């Protein structure tokens, strides 16, 4: 009979410990993951500081979490292109996704045009300049003006 009492006490003691652990775990705040919007802002901050790897890390998670986010794909492509050793294949991949998601994405047209210039394909860059002209004109469109200037500089440097 004594062993039954001990066994019952042991079981009750273990149950109390288990319940206490659950209560402590419930009181422990969970670490919230950054939203895609927060990740995009972190990436923009890293880009401004020319910190390409942190930007890429944030943006890879952003496109994983929101694969239909054209802005995230565009910034990821930009970061791949601007790093010390550009990864043009990754840049083109993500620019193309951005443009599939949003065919009128001015930034993606400008930046893929600049990537084509880096790849020594000015004819491809000019196609995107023509798209920008259709989307926003050539007088007040900053993206058009920037790409047109890059193309002109490319041709002079040839």
N, C-alpha and C positions, 0 to 999 in steps of 0.2 A: 504494500500500500504506500509506503514511503517513496518507492521509486515512481509510482504513478503521480504522486504529488510533485516530486522533483521534475518529472517529465512535463507535467502541465505548467509548472513555473517556468521551465526552460522555454517552452513553446510560447507562453505569454510574454516572456522577456524578449525573445527574438521578434515577436510580432510588434512589440512596443518600439524596438530599435528600428525595424523596417518602416513603421509608420512615421517615426521621427525623421528618418532620412528622406522620406517622401515630402514631408512638410518643409524641411530645409531646402530641398531641391525646388519646391514650388515657390519659396520665398526668394530664391536666387534669381536676379534679373537676367533675362536672356540678352545676348549681344545681338542687336539688330544689324542686319547687313545693310550696306548703303543701297539706296534706290538707284535705278538707272540714271535718273536726273542728277543725283549726287555724284555718281561715277563720271557722268559727262562733265560736270563742273570740275571735279578733281582732274580729269584729263585736260580740260582747257587750261587750268592753272599750270599743269605740268608742261603743256605745249608752250605757254608763254615763257616758261623758264627753260625751254629747250631740253627738257627732261623726257626724252622719247620713250625710254623703257617703262617708266611708271605710267605714262599716257597710254601706251600700248596695252599694258596689263589691265588698266581700268576699262579700256574700250573693248578689249576681248571679252570681258565679263559682261559689259553692256550689250554687245551684239549677241552673246549667248542668251542673255535674259530677254532681250527684245530684238529678235532677228529681223524684224521688219522696220527697224529704226534707220532710216536713210541717213540721218545726221550722224549717228554713231558709226555707220560704215564709212561715211565720208571722212570723219576725223581719224578713224583707224587707218584708212588708206593714206591720209596726209602724214600721219606719224610714221608709218612704214617708209614713206618716200623721203621724209626730212631727216631721218636719223643719219648718223655719221656714215654708216654703210647702208645706203638705201636698198630696200627690198622691193624692187619695182613689180615683181610678179605678185606679191601680196597686195601692193598698192593697187595695181590694176584690178585684181580680184574684187577688192572691196569698193573701189570706185564704180565698177560695173554693177555690183549689187545695189549700191546707192542709186544709180541711175535707172535700174530696173524697178526699184521701189518708187522712185520719184523722178520721172524723165525730165522734169523741169527744175531739177536741183541745180541752182546756179553755181554754188560752191563746188559741187562734184564736177560740173562741166569745166570750170576754170582749172581745177587742180588736176583732172585727168589730162587736160590739154598740156599743162606744165610737165606732167609725167611723160607724155609722149615726146615732148621736146628733150627731156633727159635721155629718152630712149632713141633719140635722133630720128623721130618720125613726125616732121612738121606737118605733113599732109593730114595726119590723124588729128593733130592739135587744131588745125584750121577747121576741121569738121565740127569740133566742139565750139570754136569761136562762132561759126555760123549758127549753131544751135542757140548760143547765148544771144546772138543778135535777134533771133526769132522770139526768144523768151522775154528779153528785157530791153532790146534796142542797143544802139551803140553810142548814144549821147550821154546818158546818165547812169548807165549800168557799170558799176565798179568792177564786177567780175569780167565783163567784156573788155573794159579798158586794161585791166591787169593782164589778161591773156593776150590781147593784141600787142601790148608792149613786150611781153615775153617772146612772142613770135618774131616781132621786129628785131629784137636783140639777138635772137637765135640766127636769123638770116644774115645780120651784119657780121656775126662771129664766124660764119661759115667760110 
